[in-house]
């Protein structure tokens, strides 16, 4: 393919992708009010294993973000403080600030509402109540300067302040990928085989569910029944109480997807190829071949943060 032809091909796909998917905003909504002091408080809370029931686990345990880690522990289901097995697969925390739906069943719609849940969840950090969480922080003098810096006018620890700190830190966890370079500024950022995968992604209707700038995360869908999943997990209906929501789960965003195996809400699929192969049976415009699956995976790799390898 000549340089001119390649530029035209890439430019046409760039325009389609911008129109269909959109560009990730340069900052997370709400983050304009997040001070460095507030983010630092949230970072400390996120990493503090003394805030779990037996002082061995923190948010970072299931959502590692340091170095090359991509924000999830790569377990089918994470284990809590006492080794108890979680109900569903842990998603990456990268880009969580952009999500309009939190958790697989959508039981929270904002990070603020979600922030305390892991500490008091009996399958996770297992504290008895948010009061116990607050008491542990109040009794730890290492937090004093952090609260004073983040909230100089009201430095006493509070559940509201804890939520605000955690939200600010989580909003700072934004990934940037080769695909973002392609959409934002560099029409030649993707190689020909990556462009071919993007074309298939757009042509066959992957964006029917994996839509908007996170490529998912904005709607619920009922997973296909061609393959077996955990029939005891009713999904969204466990929150809504509506039987019509049985087996509906949040469509996961695809950013960093090739770094965050295993896949699906139950973590039952270990490879990206098998995950894409299963989606071949679900809501596409046509069946895709094995070579097209490989091409799609080549494109999906461009969605990974450039600093992460997991």
CORFEN-V582735 format. One record per residue. RES is the residue in one small letter. SS is DSSP state (~ for helix, > for strand, _ for the rest). PSI is psi in radians with two decimals (NA if undefined). OMEGA is omega in degrees with one decimal (none if undefined). Layout:
RES:SS:PSI:OMEGA
RES:SS:PSI:OMEGA
This chain:
x:_:2.21:-178.9
x:_:2.86:-179.1
x:~:-0.73:-179.9
x:~:-0.79:179.3
x:~:-0.75:179.9
x:~:-0.71:179.4
x:~:-0.75:179.4
x:~:-0.77:178.5
x:~:-0.82:-179.2
x:~:-0.74:-178.5
x:~:-0.72:178.3
x:~:-0.74:179.3
x:~:-0.63:177.3
x:~:-0.80:179.6
x:~:-0.75:178.2
x:~:-0.76:-177.2
x:~:-0.70:178.1
x:~:-0.73:-179.0
x:~:-0.64:-174.0
x:~:-0.70:-174.5
x:_:-0.88:-179.8
x:_:2.86:-178.0
x:_:2.37:176.7
x:_:2.27:179.5
x:_:2.69:-178.2
x:_:-0.34:177.2
x:_:2.72:-179.3
x:_:2.36:176.8
x:_:2.27:-179.2
x:_:-0.34:-174.7
x:~:-0.21:180.0
x:~:-0.34:179.0
x:~:0.08:-178.5
x:_:1.89:178.3
x:_:2.82:176.0
x:~:-0.62:179.0
x:~:-0.67:179.2
x:~:-0.72:177.2
x:~:-0.69:178.7
x:~:-0.69:175.4
x:~:-0.81:179.4
x:~:-0.68:177.9
x:~:-0.73:178.9
x:~:-0.79:178.7
x:~:-0.72:-177.1
x:~:-0.55:-174.1
x:~:-0.05:-168.9
x:_:1.85:179.7
x:~:-0.15:176.0
x:~:-0.13:179.7
x:~:0.18:170.7
x:_:2.87:-170.8
x:_:-0.76:-178.9
x:_:0.42:169.8
x:_:0.57:-179.0
x:_:-0.15:-171.5
x:_:2.58:174.2
x:_:3.10:174.6
x:~:-0.61:-178.3
x:~:-0.43:-178.2
x:~:-0.82:-178.6
x:~:-0.34:-179.1
x:_:1.15:-179.7
x:_:2.30:-177.8
x:_:-0.11:-177.1
x:_:2.61:175.9
x:_:-2.21:-176.3
x:_:0.01:-176.2
x:_:2.46:-171.8
x:_:0.47:167.9
x:_:0.13:173.0
x:_:2.78:-167.6
x:_:0.02:176.1
x:_:0.44:173.3
x:_:2.64:176.2
x:_:-0.82:172.9
x:_:2.36:-178.2
x:_:2.70:177.3
x:>:2.51:-179.1
x:_:-2.95:-173.7
x:_:-0.65:-177.6
x:_:0.36:179.8
x:_:0.08:-179.3
x:_:2.42:-174.8
x:>:2.28:178.1
x:_:2.93:-175.3
x:_:-0.61:-174.3
x:_:2.89:179.4
x:_:2.44:178.7
x:_:2.10:178.1
x:_:2.88:174.7
x:_:2.56:177.2
x:_:-0.14:177.6
x:_:2.34:179.7
x:_:0.24:-176.1
x:~:-0.44:-179.5
x:~:-0.35:178.6
x:~:-0.23:-171.6
x:_:2.31:173.4
x:_:-0.18:-178.2
x:_:2.18:179.2
x:>:2.43:-176.7
x:_:2.71:179.9
x:_:-0.58:-178.4
x:_:0.04:175.7
x:_:0.46:-176.1
x:_:-0.14:171.7
x:>:2.55:179.5
x:_:-0.13:177.2
x:_:2.65:176.1
x:~:-0.60:-180.0
x:~:-0.79:179.9
x:~:-0.51:-176.1
x:~:-0.38:-162.4
x:_:-0.65:-175.4
x:_:-0.32:-172.9
x:~:-0.84:-176.8
x:~:-0.53:-177.8
x:~:-0.58:-175.1
x:~:-0.01:177.7
x:_:2.19:-178.2
x:_:-0.31:177.3
x:_:-0.03:-178.0
x:_:-1.79:-173.7
x:_:-0.20:160.4
x:_:0.44:172.0
x:_:2.69:-176.3
x:_:-0.51:-176.0
x:_:2.94:174.9
x:~:-0.40:175.1
x:~:-0.72:176.9
x:~:-0.69:176.4
x:~:-0.86:-178.8
x:~:-0.73:-179.2
x:~:-0.74:179.3
x:~:-0.69:180.0
x:~:-0.72:178.3
x:~:-0.57:-177.5
x:_:0.05:-178.8
x:_:1.85:-174.9
x:~:-0.30:179.8
x:~:-0.27:179.6
x:~:-0.27:-171.0
x:~:-0.90:-176.5
x:~:-0.54:-180.0
x:~:-0.78:178.3
x:~:-0.63:178.7
x:~:-0.68:-179.8
x:~:-0.69:-176.7
x:~:-0.57:-176.6
x:_:1.21:-173.8
x:_:-0.46:-179.0
x:_:-0.28:178.4
x:_:1.27:-170.0
x:_:-0.11:180.0
x:_:2.31:177.9
x:_:2.48:176.9
x:_:2.82:177.4
x:~:-0.69:177.7
x:~:-0.79:-179.4
x:~:-0.66:177.5
x:~:-0.82:177.8
x:~:-0.80:-177.2
x:~:-0.71:179.4
x:~:-0.82:179.8
x:~:-0.75:179.6
x:~:-0.76:-179.6
x:~:-0.77:179.0
x:~:-0.79:-178.0
x:~:-0.58:176.8
x:~:-0.32:179.5
x:_:-0.14:-174.3
x:_:1.27:-177.6
x:_:2.28:179.2
x:_:2.65:176.0
x:_:2.30:-170.7
x:>:3.01:173.3
x:~:-0.63:178.0
x:~:-0.65:176.1
x:~:-0.71:176.9
x:~:-0.75:-179.7
x:~:-0.80:-177.7
x:~:-0.67:-169.7
x:~:-0.63:-168.9
x:_:-0.56:-169.7
x:_:1.70:-176.5
x:_:-0.36:179.7
x:_:0.36:-178.6
x:_:-0.49:-178.4
x:_:2.47:176.1
x:_:2.94:-176.5
x:~:-0.74:-178.3
x:~:-0.53:176.2
x:~:-0.67:175.2
x:~:-0.70:178.5
x:~:-0.71:177.7
x:~:-0.71:176.1
x:~:-0.73:179.4
x:~:-0.76:177.0
x:~:-0.78:179.6
x:~:-0.76:-179.8
x:~:-0.68:-174.1
x:~:-0.72:-171.9
x:_:-0.07:173.4
x:_:0.42:175.4
x:~:-0.51:-179.1
x:~:-0.01:171.5
x:~:-0.62:179.2
x:_:-0.75:-178.1
x:_:1.30:-171.2
x:_:3.11:-179.0
x:_:-3.09:-166.0
x:_:-0.23:172.4
x:_:-0.08:-174.4
x:_:0.90:-179.5
x:_:-3.09:175.6
x:_:0.03:-173.5
x:_:0.03:-179.3
x:_:2.97:176.9
x:>:2.63:177.1
x:>:2.64:175.5
x:>:2.09:-176.8
x:_:2.60:-177.0
x:_:2.86:-179.8
x:_:0.18:177.9
x:_:-0.59:-179.4
x:_:2.76:-177.2
x:_:2.32:171.5
x:_:-3.11:-177.3
x:_:1.82:-176.0
x:_:-0.23:179.3
x:_:-0.16:178.3
x:_:1.87:-175.8
x:_:-0.07:174.4
x:>:-2.36:-171.6
x:_:-0.53:-177.2
x:~:-0.39:177.0
x:~:-0.40:175.9
x:~:-0.77:-174.7
x:~:-0.45:-174.8
x:_:0.14:-178.3
x:_:2.06:-177.3
x:~:-0.40:178.0
x:~:-0.30:179.1
x:~:0.11:179.0
x:_:2.27:175.3
x:_:0.32:170.2
x:>:2.36:178.3
x:>:2.77:174.9
x:>:2.35:172.6
x:_:2.08:-175.7
x:_:2.46:172.9
x:_:2.60:-173.9
x:_:-0.06:176.6
x:_:2.30:-178.2
x:_:0.29:-172.3
x:~:-0.60:-177.8
x:~:-0.12:177.8
x:~:-0.05:-166.3
x:_:0.64:171.4
x:_:2.72:-0.9
x:_:3.04:-166.1
x:>:2.87:-178.6
x:_:2.91:-172.6
x:_:-0.46:-179.5
x:_:0.06:178.3
x:_:0.53:-171.6
x:_:-0.15:-176.8
x:>:2.14:-168.6
x:_:-0.34:-175.1
x:_:2.63:178.1
x:~:-0.60:-179.1
x:~:-0.75:178.6
x:~:-0.63:177.9
x:~:-0.81:178.7
x:~:-0.69:178.8
x:~:-0.71:178.9
x:~:-0.62:178.0
x:~:-0.25:174.4
x:_:-0.38:-178.3
x:_:0.10:-167.1
x:_:1.89:164.9
x:_:0.45:173.9
x:_:2.82:-179.9
x:_:-0.44:179.2
x:_:2.88:173.5
x:_:2.58:179.4
x:_:2.64:-177.2
x:_:2.95:177.5
x:~:-0.66:179.2
x:~:-0.59:176.7
x:~:-0.60:174.8
x:~:-0.77:177.4
x:~:-0.69:179.3
x:~:-0.71:176.5
x:~:-0.75:-179.8
x:~:-0.66:176.3
x:~:-0.74:175.6
x:~:-0.78:-176.6
x:~:-0.52:178.1
x:~:-0.43:179.3
x:~:-0.15:-179.9
x:~:-0.06:-177.5
x:_:2.50:173.4
x:>:2.40:-174.5
x:_:-0.23:-179.4
x:_:-0.03:-173.0
x:_:2.50:174.1
x:_:-0.32:-176.4
x:_:NA:none
